[in-house]
Every structure is written in structure tokens, then in C-alpha cells.
């Protein structure tokens, strides 16, 4: 006989009522816990018998990561350091050629650039 799936207790549980136009109000505790403010967008993902609410950017990044599994190896990169070295070299070439500015990490590279 097959093993029954394990159900774990959620960290935070609340109930929302669906209104006539399909709208729901996220309970205050959940909005606070997940830092959801007025006007923010959320992704609702249906996964078998459950619905998951996520930050859409995080969801998109996870999808991209899933799609990219094995691509670096297929392109001939031995490890993450080889990928990083390639990106650094390409950014340097673009900068020297007067092309698009290199991609930066928000609040990290800018802080480094502004230091005396």
C-alpha cells in the first residue's frame, strides 16, 4: 500500500474570503509577515491541491534557474568560477568598447564605486 503524504503544520495560517468579483483580502498578519503593501503584486501558483502566493520576481527567478540547470556545463564551463570569469571579461570588453554599461548588483556595486 502507498505511503500517505505528510502534512506539516504551516508557520502561519489564516483564512481569506473570496468576494463576488473574485477578490480576496490578505489577512493583516500575513501581509505583515510577508511584507506585502498596498499596490504590491503577488504571484498565485496552483500546485496540485494547494495554492502558493509568492513574490513574482522570486517566482520568475526560480523558473529561470530551473530552465538553466545544466546549461553552463553544456556551454563548456567547468564551474561557477569559470562562468563568473567569463561574465567579468565580457563586461570589461563592453566597457572598453563603449557599449552598454556593465550590469551591477543593486546597492552593492554602487556603494563600492562611491567609496573614497
C-alpha positions in Angstrom: 0.0 0.0 0.0 1.3 3.5 -0.8 2.5 5.8 1.8 0.2 8.7 2.7 1.7 12.2 2.1 2.9 14.0 5.2 1.1 17.2 6.1 3.2 19.6 8.1 1.7 22.5 10.2 2.1 25.8 8.5 4.1 28.6 10.2 1.2 31.0 9.7 -2.4 30.1 8.9 -5.3 32.4 8.3 -8.4 32.3 6.1 -9.5 34.8 3.4 -13.0 35.1 1.9 -13.4 35.3 -1.8 -15.7 38.2 -2.7 -18.2 38.5 -5.6 -15.5 39.8 -8.1 -13.0 37.1 -7.1 -11.1 39.4 -4.9 -9.6 38.4 -1.5 -8.2 40.4 1.3 -5.0 39.0 2.6 -5.2 38.9 6.4 -3.1 41.6 8.2 -0.8 39.1 9.9 0.1 37.5 6.6 0.6 40.9 4.9 2.9 41.9 7.7 4.8 38.6 7.8 5.4 38.6 4.0 5.9 42.5 3.8 3.1 42.9 1.3 2.0 46.5 0.9 -0.8 48.2 -1.0 -0.2 48.1 -4.7 2.3 45.2 -4.5 1.8 42.3 -6.9 1.9 38.7 -5.9 2.1 35.5 -7.9 -0.5 32.9 -7.2 0.8 29.4 -8.2 -1.5 26.4 -8.3 0.4 23.3 -7.3 -1.7 20.2 -7.3 -4.0 20.6 -4.3 -2.6 23.9 -3.0 -2.2 27.5 -3.9 1.1 29.3 -3.1 1.5 33.0 -3.0 5.0 34.3 -3.9 6.8 37.4 -4.9 6.5 37.4 -8.7 10.2 38.3 -9.2 11.3 35.4 -7.0 9.0 33.1 -8.8 10.4 34.2 -12.2 13.9 33.7 -10.9 13.2 30.2 -9.7 11.7 29.3 -13.1 14.8 30.7 -14.8 17.1 28.7 -12.5 15.1 25.6 -13.3 15.4 26.2 -17.0 19.1 26.9 -16.8 20.1 23.7 -15.0 22.9 22.1 -17.0 23.3 25.0 -19.5 26.7 26.2 -18.2 28.1 22.7 -18.5 26.6 22.3 -21.9 28.3 25.6 -23.0 31.7 24.2 -21.8 32.0 26.0 -18.4 33.7 23.8 -15.8 32.3 25.5 -12.7 30.8 28.7 -11.3 34.2 30.4 -11.2 34.5 29.9 -15.0 31.1 31.5 -15.6 32.0 34.5 -13.3 35.3 34.9 -15.1 33.6 34.9 -18.5 31.0 37.5 -17.3 33.7 39.7 -15.9 35.7 39.6 -19.2 32.6 40.3 -21.3 31.7 43.3 -19.1 35.3 44.6 -19.4 35.1 44.3 -23.2 31.8 46.1 -23.4 33.1 48.9 -21.2 36.3 49.3 -23.3 34.3 49.3 -26.5 32.0 52.0 -25.1 29.0 49.7 -25.2 26.3 49.3 -22.6 27.5 49.7 -19.1 28.1 46.5 -17.2 25.4 45.0 -15.1 25.7 45.8 -11.5 24.2 44.4 -8.3 21.8 47.0 -6.8 23.3 48.8 -3.7 26.5 46.7 -3.8 28.5 47.9 -6.8 27.2 51.5 -6.4 28.3 51.6 -2.8 31.7 50.4 -3.8 32.0 52.9 -6.6 31.1 55.8 -4.3 33.7 55.0 -1.7 36.8 57.3 -1.5 
